[in-house]
Amino acid sequence: MTYRPTESTFGPPFAVRIPSLIYLFLALAAVAAVVLAEHSSSNSWLYVNIVERGVRGFLSARGCAGLFLAGALASFLRTNMRGVRVRADGVDYRDATLGWPRARRFKWAQIDRIVLDLPFIALDLWDGTRSFLPAVEDRAALAVVLEKVGHARAIPVRGGLGLDEIPEEDEFDGGPA
């Protein structure tokens, strides 16, 4: 009988989401300014500087605002795809370091020890390397889930809070004994 946890997803912290939210807000403001300029009178400052200058430019104001919004949406979606997912067969995480995306998947059999007493949660792997999981919004809940899986699968856990809740029998592969 092998413990198979229910799938849990832990997203990035709010501080990581702030830049993409600001970018999205500015893009929406640019789209609103273009729409407002197109619906204003022909001698207003917005119409003259956005619509009339946009006609003479390389890219119209509407096209520029559309590209700005598409980039902001892509940034927002990419930021929200970061995080850690605990699955029945292992741990997945997605992160971006200096804009370069990184995705890793570790099976439970690859993990020798779960380290919870460092600033970041770490997984010691069978090949002697240590992999640090990215920061998540609810670190305590991730630590509890990993500690529960570690105890159920006989993976040593360093720095845990202690297991308060024993997994139910129906969470095991074989069902009730």
Secondary structure, 3 states (H helix, E strand, C coil): CCECCCCEEECCCHHHHHHHHHHHHHHHHHHHHHHHHHCCCCCCHHHHHHHHHHHHCCCCHHHHHHHHHHHHHHHHHHHHCCEEEECCCEEEEEEEECCEEEEEEEEHHHEEEEECCCCCCEEEECCCCEEECCCCCCHHHHHHHHHHHHHHCCCCEECCCCCCCCCCHHHECCCCC
